[in-house]
């Protein structure tokens, strides 16, 4: 890297950090000022200026605040005291934000339920937070009905419908949208409000549940303030901006960063119920958005859509998000003429936050040497096979040198002057305990375990490698599934891919397997040759599975548990299977006879 280029990147980094720091400075001045108070201040300042726009309703700043006040009055009238939980199961709309703002205004805690869940998993999410009330959008009444009998909360939570449910799953319970008509939108008297501080819990936001049941992460008011103010500063939001938000509002990205951060600058947010690749650019153009939020595979879905006239006619000046794959980054930026990509890395519940403030392709963030003391984040050596950190003879963890892959950890401190370094944990204390690494570098120190493998280069840039549990060991080497996926995705005809390790009968470790979704008939001979020239032997998939879709979470994270469980056995898998035949040098259809030959080592993989 040329010296002038390094200086330019340092300047962009420092400029972004200073914007974020300036935006978050007010948080520490008044610890009794929380986000619901900020919304009231915004209403007084901006009044009739448009805040939230959707196909359901549009709220000005004043209308959003008034609606939140009505929800606050409803909560108090129905026995919600400080610390009591209300669960919210509703699809994206401005009233979603008004609901949790109002309930948190009177000290309630709102659990944001994943709208894709039903039955046992949804019942689990309700049960672990023990709510007094559950608010259910009418279109999700059947999903809640499938879970209601399995909810293990005593006394049973009261269920309120938002809208009119139809069919057999309709509830006999009250309608909260009708009940709100009886409550004023005027501010509650100060004497009727509990004293809140940034230390009080505001929300439960759930992890995605890709490796088990979702966990309910504790989100206090400080975290809400830090996320909203920090991202407003990092994005450099202006009053004339308009954010496009089609991500789930039950998640931090869609419900806090995209929906709330722009409001702090007096900007507007366009809320859509869900992401639709086919209408994305037409909608961005029609709504005149200047900002957009992405997550996971959204950008990859867009680069696979047919070209449309609107895709370069937009007014976007910045897109912000996480999980943009390095192989997709240049295609996305160049095809859609994106002026700037602000990639970042963070966990909903964690204390590690990284920002790529200069747009370096592929990097999830940067901490240069002169910022290491302010942001105590390390990459430590990790044994993938043993699934544990590596410690030296004295029992201390080892920090990875530049370029070496390890787990990212963040120092936990309960110092009032450094609240961003806290880890608030989950509703489940055991889940909290599993995420804390102790006595890592000195006696008594505590570190948050991200569960992510990364490498950091000499200039401080972090590059995501894989999730712990996804990386597997084969032939004595660690295989990062994300890197193999990125390689396979570049082959013509592959529209989607997920890579995982499976148990191969008679072999140690896990053999690589790839599930491919293809467009038309796949050139298997060409794919075999491509992988032979692109990947080292140990990283090439031993087994292929050709399927129609890949199961993902509501935030586009791939679910692999069932795939790993089904493995490569033709007796269990109905999709077409292939073996990278070691002597024939091609992908051969894998049937019961060939699978038996592999198990008996008549064919050695």
PyMOL commands that set and color helices and strands:
alter all, ss='L'
color gray80, all
select helices_A, chain A and resi 3-29+35-46+61-77+94-105+119-127+138-148+176-182+190-192+221-235+252-265+280-286+298-303+309-312+326-335+369-371+416-421+429-434+481-489+524-534+537-539+561-566+592-599
alter helices_A, ss='H'
color red, helices_A
select strands_A, chain A and resi 50-53+59-60+85-89+109-112+133-137+158-162+201-206+216-220+242-245+268-271+291-295+318-322+341-346+353-356+365-366+377-380+382-383+388-389+406-411+436-438+446-456+461-467+472-474+477-479+494-502+511-518+543-547+576-581+586-589
alter strands_A, ss='S'
color yellow, strands_A
deselect
rebuild
show_as cartoon
